[in-house]
Amino acid sequence: MARHPSSRAIKKHRSYTVDEAAKALGVHRGTVRRWQKAGLPFLTDQRPALILGCELIAFLDERKPKRQRCALHQAYCLSCRAPRDAALGEVDFILHASGAGMMQALCAECETVMNKRVPVTRIPELRAKVTVTIRQAPERIVESHSPCPNDHLRKAR
């Protein structure tokens, strides 16, 4: 079952019964009936009651959680499910060879590690808000040019 049903499965110029709407959205028909009690408009002058596609799309879009934006000095905490400031106003910036970097910080609320991609060009802006410690990314393991002989795997005959 869908946790947050997407309105993309609904056609706006079509009418749906409760069962058809539930099947199209991947939810139980009791869920659609609860939506009707919560304010989803439907046509009651005939049986079965019909739900207009455009009304169902508008209802689902209205219920959709709002997108949360992080400021430059904030990162999204997966535990708190919200943008949070860095604990003690300190972040680590891990500089990669590609010119980009990863900002790491602890959540001020729950002390979970938070990560966020930040361009190197925005470090001066970031330093105006928080204390930044720049670190180099660890070296990658380079492929060896000569193959590794696996003589120890061969069975003696």
Secondary structure, DSSP 8 states (H G I E B T S, - for coil): --SS--GGGS-TT-EE-HHHHHHHHTS-HHHHHHHHHTT---B-SSSS-BEEHHHHHHHHHHHS-------TT-EEETTTTEEE-BGGGEEEEEE-TTSEEEEEEEBTTT--EEEEEEEGGGHHHHHHHSEEEEEE--------SS----GGGS---
